[in-house]
Amino acid sequence: MNFKRVKIPIVELVPIKPKIQKASHLWKGVSEDAWSNLDKVDQKIIEILNNNARTPSKEIADVLKKLDHDVSDRTIRKRIERLEKSGIIKGYKAVLTDVSGINEYQAVLMKLKPSKSLEAVKDSIRDFITKLDNYLLVSNMEGEWNMLVLLQINSEKTNTSQKIVEKFSDELIDYRINEIDIKDVNILNMSLLLL
């Protein structure tokens, strides 16, 4: 089977409060301050790329023109480049699912010990998880649980979920590892990774 290497933006998803937050704030990987510091054009570019990361700059410019933002496709490319250089768009990664025939997934819910360095702990966990080959999602949460991780199970030999729990056991109050069933997953899932 031949695979084509594709440059695709990824998104870090963070759950939103149902029926409370506006659609423009679905990308909570971006802090509220950073998001509000982006102008409407940058916010719309991110929204469009989040819906389809391979949207051509000319098509983004056409959408923005319909919204009374007269910008050229060259300007769009420069803005995307600036978002990348500033770290708002952190990187690109192809996320392939169902190609290998592995259709087993696990969700790891983590409740972290309250501390002044809670954000640093979350960052450390996120950094560790995003280096794993089989992670699909790492998300901050509000409420009883602090973080959610979705993983594709690679083999019975390696239990990545348990490795995560063991590595961060000093920071955890509680955790749950559940096998989940994800049906009809797109072969190629594309989105945008934001700070």
Backbone as numpy.savetxt, mean C-alpha at the origin, in Angstrom:
# Nx Ny Nz CAx CAy CAz Cx Cy Cz
6.87 -20.90 -18.36 6.03 -19.73 -18.36 6.92 -18.49 -18.36
6.70 -17.57 -19.25 7.48 -16.34 -19.33 6.77 -15.22 -18.61
7.55 -14.44 -17.87 7.00 -13.29 -17.18 7.65 -12.04 -17.72
6.88 -11.01 -17.86 7.38 -9.73 -18.32 7.58 -8.85 -17.09
8.77 -8.27 -16.93 9.03 -7.38 -15.80 8.34 -6.05 -16.07
7.53 -5.62 -15.13 6.74 -4.41 -15.30 7.02 -3.48 -14.14
7.16 -2.20 -14.40 7.37 -1.21 -13.36 5.99 -0.69 -12.93
5.61 -1.03 -11.70 4.26 -0.71 -11.25 4.30 -0.05 -9.88
3.62 1.07 -9.70 3.56 1.68 -8.37 2.73 0.82 -7.41
3.07 0.86 -6.13 2.36 0.10 -5.10 1.75 1.05 -4.08
0.74 0.62 -3.42 0.13 1.46 -2.39 0.18 0.76 -1.05
0.40 1.54 -0.04 0.25 1.02 1.31 -1.15 1.41 1.74
-1.99 0.45 1.93 -3.37 0.72 2.27 -3.53 0.79 3.77
-4.30 1.75 4.21 -4.63 1.85 5.61 -6.14 1.98 5.69
-6.80 1.13 6.48 -8.26 1.15 6.51 -8.80 2.53 6.84
-9.93 2.83 6.23 -10.58 4.10 6.48 -11.81 3.86 7.33
-12.27 4.90 7.99 -13.47 4.78 8.79 -14.67 4.80 7.84
-15.52 3.79 7.88 -16.63 3.72 6.94 -17.54 4.95 7.02
-17.93 5.43 5.85 -18.89 6.51 5.69 -18.48 7.82 6.35
-17.20 7.94 6.78 -16.78 9.17 7.43 -15.78 9.93 6.57
-14.80 9.22 6.04 -13.76 9.89 5.29 -14.13 10.05 3.83
-13.63 11.11 3.25 -13.86 11.36 1.83 -12.99 10.44 1.00
-13.41 10.20 -0.22 -12.67 9.31 -1.12 -11.26 9.81 -1.36
-11.06 11.11 -1.35 -9.74 11.64 -1.63 -8.73 11.31 -0.54
-9.19 10.80 0.59 -8.28 10.47 1.68 -8.12 8.98 1.86
-8.29 8.20 0.78 -8.11 6.76 0.87 -6.65 6.38 1.04
-5.75 7.28 0.74 -4.33 6.97 0.76 -3.75 7.46 2.06
-4.09 6.81 3.17 -3.66 7.27 4.47 -2.23 6.94 4.78
-1.52 6.33 3.81 -0.08 6.20 3.97 0.54 7.59 3.97
-0.17 8.56 3.41 0.26 9.94 3.41 -0.34 10.59 4.64
0.50 11.24 5.44 -0.02 11.90 6.64 -0.99 13.00 6.23
-1.88 13.34 7.15 -2.87 14.38 6.89 -2.20 15.69 6.47
-1.07 16.04 7.13 -0.34 17.27 6.79 0.26 17.19 5.39
0.90 16.05 5.10 1.52 15.91 3.77 0.45 15.95 2.68
-0.70 15.29 2.93 -1.78 15.29 1.95 -2.31 16.70 1.74
-2.53 17.44 2.81 -3.09 18.79 2.67 -2.09 19.75 2.05
-0.79 19.44 2.12 0.23 20.28 1.49 0.33 20.05 -0.02
-0.24 18.95 -0.50 -0.27 18.70 -1.94 -1.38 19.54 -2.56
-1.11 20.12 -3.73 -2.18 20.88 -4.37 -3.18 19.91 -5.00
-4.30 20.45 -5.48 -5.38 19.63 -6.03 -4.93 18.81 -7.23
-4.00 19.36 -8.02 -3.51 18.64 -9.20 -2.73 17.40 -8.76
-1.81 17.56 -7.80 -1.05 16.41 -7.30 -1.98 15.37 -6.67
-2.96 15.83 -5.90 -3.91 14.90 -5.28 -4.67 14.11 -6.34
-5.08 14.79 -7.41 -5.83 14.12 -8.48 -4.91 13.15 -9.24
-3.66 13.53 -9.46 -2.71 12.63 -10.12 -2.58 11.34 -9.30
-2.42 11.48 -8.00 -2.29 10.31 -7.12 -3.56 9.48 -7.16
-4.71 10.13 -7.15 -5.99 9.41 -7.21 -6.09 8.59 -8.51
-5.72 9.21 -9.62 -5.79 8.53 -10.93 -4.80 7.36 -10.96
-3.58 7.58 -10.50 -2.58 6.51 -10.49 -2.99 5.38 -9.56
-3.66 5.72 -8.48 -4.12 4.68 -7.56 -5.18 3.79 -8.21
-6.00 4.37 -9.07 -7.01 3.58 -9.78 -6.39 2.74 -10.87
-5.39 3.29 -11.57 -4.68 2.55 -12.61 -3.28 3.13 -12.70
-2.32 2.42 -12.16 -0.95 2.92 -12.06 -0.28 3.11 -13.41
-0.84 2.52 -14.45 -0.22 2.65 -15.78 -0.94 3.68 -16.65
-1.72 4.54 -16.06 -2.41 5.57 -16.82 -1.38 6.50 -17.46
-1.42 6.67 -18.78 -0.45 7.55 -19.44 -0.64 9.00 -19.00
0.46 9.74 -19.00 0.40 11.14 -18.56 -0.55 11.96 -19.43
-0.65 11.65 -20.71 -1.57 12.37 -21.60 -3.01 12.17 -21.15
-3.34 10.94 -20.76 -4.70 10.65 -20.29 -4.98 11.36 -18.96
-3.98 11.42 -18.07 -4.14 12.15 -16.80 -4.37 13.63 -17.10
-3.61 14.18 -18.04 -3.77 15.59 -18.42 -5.18 15.84 -18.96
-5.70 14.91 -19.77 -7.06 15.05 -20.31 -8.11 15.07 -19.20
-7.95 14.19 -18.23 -8.89 14.15 -17.09 -8.82 15.46 -16.32
-7.61 15.96 -16.08 -7.45 17.20 -15.33 -8.00 18.40 -16.10
-7.88 18.39 -17.43 -8.44 19.49 -18.23 -9.96 19.53 -18.08
-10.59 18.37 -18.01 -12.04 18.32 -17.80 -12.43 18.87 -16.44
-11.48 18.89 -15.50 -11.72 19.42 -14.16 -11.19 20.86 -14.02
-10.98 21.51 -15.16 -10.51 22.90 -15.21 -9.10 23.10 -14.68
-8.25 22.08 -14.81 -6.83 22.21 -14.50 -6.09 22.03 -15.81
-5.67 23.13 -16.41 -5.02 23.08 -17.72 -3.54 22.78 -17.55
-3.18 21.48 -17.58 -1.79 21.06 -17.46 -1.47 20.11 -18.61
-0.24 20.20 -19.07 0.19 19.34 -20.19 0.63 17.99 -19.68
0.75 17.03 -20.60 1.23 15.71 -20.19 2.68 15.79 -19.72
3.45 16.72 -20.28 4.83 16.91 -19.81 4.85 17.39 -18.36
3.93 18.31 -18.02 3.82 18.79 -16.65 3.44 17.65 -15.72
2.56 16.77 -16.17 2.16 15.61 -15.37 3.37 14.74 -15.09
4.17 14.47 -16.12 5.37 13.64 -15.93 6.33 14.29 -14.94
6.51 15.61 -15.04 7.39 16.32 -14.11 6.85 16.26 -12.68
5.53 16.38 -12.53 4.93 16.30 -11.19 5.09 14.91 -10.60
4.92 13.88 -11.40 5.10 12.51 -10.91 6.55 12.31 -10.51
7.47 12.81 -11.31 8.89 12.71 -10.99 9.20 13.43 -9.67
8.59 14.61 -9.47 8.80 15.36 -8.23 8.22 14.59 -7.03
7.05 13.97 -7.21 6.45 13.17 -6.13 7.35 11.98 -5.78
8.00 11.41 -6.78 8.93 10.31 -6.54 10.18 10.80 -5.80
10.75 11.91 -6.28 11.97 12.43 -5.67 11.74 12.90 -4.24
10.54 13.44 -3.98 10.25 13.94 -2.63 9.91 12.81 -1.67
9.72 11.60 -2.20 9.42 10.47 -1.32 7.94 10.24 -1.09
7.08 11.05 -1.69 5.64 10.82 -1.56 5.30 9.50 -2.24
5.81 9.29 -3.45 5.73 7.98 -4.11 7.04 7.29 -3.79
6.96 6.22 -2.99 8.17 5.58 -2.47 8.81 4.59 -3.43
8.06 3.97 -4.30 8.70 3.00 -5.16 7.70 2.26 -6.03
8.23 1.29 -6.75 7.44 0.52 -7.69 7.72 -0.96 -7.48
6.68 -1.76 -7.58 6.85 -3.19 -7.40 5.70 -3.92 -8.07
6.01 -5.01 -8.73 4.97 -5.85 -9.32 4.47 -6.79 -8.24
3.16 -6.87 -8.09 2.55 -7.76 -7.12 1.77 -8.79 -7.90
2.32 -10.00 -8.00 1.69 -11.06 -8.76 0.95 -12.00 -7.82
-0.27 -12.35 -8.17 -1.03 -13.30 -7.37 -1.62 -14.35 -8.30
-1.84 -15.51 -7.77 -2.46 -16.62 -8.48 -1.64 -17.14 -9.65
-0.49 -16.55 -9.95 0.34 -17.03 -11.04 0.99 -18.35 -10.65
1.41 -18.45 -9.40 2.12 -19.63 -8.95 1.19 -20.78 -8.61
-0.10 -20.55 -8.61 -1.04 -21.59 -8.24 -1.25 -21.66 -6.74
-0.56 -20.81 -5.98 -0.75 -20.78 -4.53 -1.90 -19.85 -4.22
-2.94 -20.39 -3.67 -4.13 -19.58 -3.37 -4.42 -19.57 -1.88
-3.38 -19.68 -1.07 -3.56 -19.68 0.37 -2.98 -18.39 0.92
-3.75 -17.77 1.80 -3.36 -16.48 2.35 -3.57 -16.48 3.85
-2.82 -15.62 4.54 -3.00 -15.44 5.97 -3.12 -13.96 6.27
-3.94 -13.67 7.27 -4.05 -12.32 7.80 -3.46 -12.34 9.20
-2.63 -11.37 9.50 -2.05 -11.24 10.84 -2.54 -9.93 11.42
-3.28 -10.01 12.52 -3.72 -8.82 13.24 -2.80 -8.65 14.44
-2.31 -7.43 14.65 -1.39 -7.19 15.76 -1.89 -6.05 16.65
-1.88 -6.33 17.95 -2.19 -5.30 18.95 -0.86 -4.98 19.64
-0.41 -3.74 19.50 0.90 -3.34 20.01 0.80 -2.72 21.39
1.89 -2.86 22.16 1.94 -2.23 23.48 1.95 -0.72 23.30
1.15 -0.01 24.10 1.17 1.46 24.01 2.54 1.98 24.46
3.07 2.92 23.73 4.34 3.53 24.11 4.49 4.85 23.37
5.45 5.63 23.83 5.72 6.90 23.16 6.31 6.67 21.78
6.94 5.52 21.60 7.60 5.22 20.33 6.74 4.28 19.46
5.42 4.32 19.63 4.52 3.43 18.89 4.69 3.58 17.38
4.80 4.82 16.90 4.96 5.04 15.46 6.28 4.46 14.97
7.33 4.56 15.77 8.63 3.97 15.39 8.53 2.45 15.34
7.78 1.86 16.25 7.57 0.41 16.25 6.82 0.01 14.99
5.75 0.75 14.66 4.98 0.46 13.45 5.87 0.57 12.21
6.71 1.60 12.17 7.62 1.77 11.03 8.59 0.60 10.93
9.09 0.14 12.06 10.02 -0.99 12.08 9.34 -2.26 11.57
8.12 -2.49 12.01 7.35 -3.65 11.55 7.09 -3.54 10.05
6.65 -2.35 9.61 6.36 -2.13 8.18 7.61 -2.36 7.34
8.76 -1.84 7.79 10.01 -2.02 7.04 10.37 -3.49 6.91
10.21 -4.24 8.00 10.51 -5.67 7.99 9.59 -6.41 7.01
8.31 -6.12 7.09 7.32 -6.85 6.29 7.45 -6.53 4.81
7.70 -5.28 4.47 7.78 -4.91 3.05 9.01 -5.50 2.36
9.94 -6.05 3.13 11.09 -6.73 2.54 10.80 -8.21 2.28
9.65 -8.69 2.75 9.28 -10.09 2.53 8.73 -10.26 1.12
9.06 -11.36 0.50 8.59 -11.62 -0.87 7.09 -11.87 -0.95
6.52 -12.40 0.10 5.13 -12.86 0.02 4.13 -11.93 0.69
4.54 -10.70 1.02 3.55 -9.82 1.63 2.68 -9.18 0.54
1.41 -9.02 0.85 0.48 -8.38 -0.07 0.07 -7.01 0.43
-0.05 -6.87 1.77 -0.54 -5.62 2.35 -0.03 -5.50 3.76
0.36 -4.31 4.14 0.64 -3.99 5.54 -0.09 -2.68 5.80
-0.87 -2.64 6.88 -1.77 -1.52 7.08 -1.84 -1.12 8.55
-1.84 0.18 8.81 -2.15 0.67 10.15 -3.65 0.63 10.33
-4.08 0.43 11.57 -5.51 0.37 11.84 -5.82 1.20 13.07
-7.05 1.64 13.16 -7.54 2.31 14.36 -8.50 1.37 15.05
-8.55 1.43 16.35 -9.45 0.56 17.08 -8.67 -0.44 17.91
-9.25 -1.62 18.11 -8.65 -2.63 18.97 -7.29 -3.12 18.46
-7.14 -3.26 17.16 -5.91 -3.75 16.56 -5.16 -2.59 15.92
-3.82 -2.64 15.99 -3.00 -1.56 15.45 -2.56 -1.78 14.01
-2.33 -3.06 13.65 -1.82 -3.34 12.31 -2.45 -4.61 11.73
-2.54 -4.61 10.40 -3.01 -5.77 9.65 -1.98 -6.08 8.58
-1.65 -7.37 8.45 -0.72 -7.82 7.42 -1.39 -8.95 6.66
-1.38 -8.87 5.33 -1.86 -9.97 4.50 -0.66 -10.58 3.79
-0.57 -11.91 3.87 0.55 -12.64 3.29 0.04 -13.78 2.43
0.77 -14.06 1.36 0.50 -15.25 0.58 1.39 -16.35 1.16
0.81 -17.51 1.40 1.57 -18.61 1.97 2.39 -19.24 0.87
3.72 -19.18 1.02 4.63 -19.70 -0.01 4.74 -21.21 0.03
4.94 -21.77 1.21 5.08 -23.21 1.35 4.84 -23.59 2.80
4.70 -24.86 3.03 4.48 -25.32 4.39 5.77 -25.25 5.21
6.91 -25.15 4.54 8.19 -25.11 5.24 8.40 -23.80 5.99
7.94 -22.70 5.41 8.17 -21.41 6.04 6.85 -20.84 6.54
6.85 -20.42 7.78 5.67 -19.78 8.35 6.02 -18.32 8.61
5.86 -17.51 7.59 6.22 -16.10 7.66 5.45 -15.38 8.76
4.18 -15.70 8.91 3.36 -15.05 9.94 3.96 -15.26 11.32
4.35 -16.48 11.59 4.93 -16.79 12.89 6.27 -16.08 13.08
7.06 -15.96 12.01 8.34 -15.25 12.08 8.12 -13.78 12.45
7.08 -13.17 11.88 6.77 -11.77 12.19 6.43 -11.64 13.67
5.58 -12.52 14.14 5.15 -12.49 15.55 6.35 -12.70 16.47
7.21 -13.66 16.14 8.37 -13.93 16.98 9.33 -12.74 16.99
9.57 -12.14 15.84 10.51 -11.02 15.75 10.04 -9.83 16.59
8.73 -9.59 16.62 8.21 -8.40 17.31 7.44 -8.77 18.58
7.73 -9.93 19.15 6.98 -10.41 20.33 7.08 -9.45 21.51
8.21 -8.76 21.68 8.35 -7.82 22.80 7.45 -6.60 22.65
7.00 -6.33 21.42 6.16 -5.16 21.17 4.68 -5.49 21.15
4.33 -6.78 21.18 2.94 -7.21 21.02 2.25 -7.47 22.36
1.00 -7.05 22.42 0.12 -7.43 23.53 -0.64 -8.68 23.11
-1.09 -8.69 21.85 -1.90 -9.79 21.35 -1.75 -9.85 19.83
-2.06 -11.00 19.27 -2.04 -11.15 17.82 -2.99 -12.26 17.43
-3.41 -12.25 16.18 -4.23 -13.31 15.60 -3.68 -13.62 14.22
-3.55 -14.90 13.92 -3.16 -15.33 12.58 -4.31 -16.17 12.06
-4.90 -15.73 10.96 -6.04 -16.42 10.38 -5.78 -16.71 8.91
-6.13 -17.92 8.50 -6.09 -18.22 7.07 -7.31 -17.57 6.45
-7.12 -16.96 5.30 -8.23 -16.29 4.64 -8.36 -16.80 3.22
-9.54 -16.67 2.68 -9.83 -17.13 1.33 -10.04 -15.90 0.46
-9.16 -15.72 -0.52 -9.29 -14.60 -1.45 -9.59 -15.20 -2.81
-10.78 -14.94 -3.32 -11.14 -15.48 -4.62 -11.15 -14.37 -5.65
-10.94 -14.76 -6.88 -10.99 -13.84 -8.01 -10.02 -12.67 -7.85
-8.82 -12.98 -7.39 -7.79 -11.95 -7.26 -7.23 -11.65 -8.64
-7.04 -10.40 -8.95 -6.43 -10.03 -10.23 -5.03 -10.62 -10.30
-4.62 -11.06 -11.48 -3.28 -11.61 -11.64 -2.25 -10.53 -11.35
-2.52 -9.32 -11.76 -1.58 -8.24 -11.52 -2.32 -7.13 -10.80
-1.90 -6.85 -9.58 -2.54 -5.82 -8.77 -1.61 -4.61 -8.74
-2.11 -3.46 -9.23 -1.26 -2.29 -9.31 -1.83 -1.17 -8.45
-0.95 -0.50 -7.75 -1.35 0.67 -7.00 -0.13 1.47 -6.62
-0.31 2.49 -5.82 0.72 3.48 -5.57 1.17 3.42 -4.12
2.47 3.38 -3.86 3.02 3.34 -2.52 3.32 4.76 -2.08
2.67 5.20 -1.02 2.80 6.56 -0.53 3.38 6.58 0.88
4.03 7.68 1.24 4.52 7.84 2.61 3.38 8.02 3.56
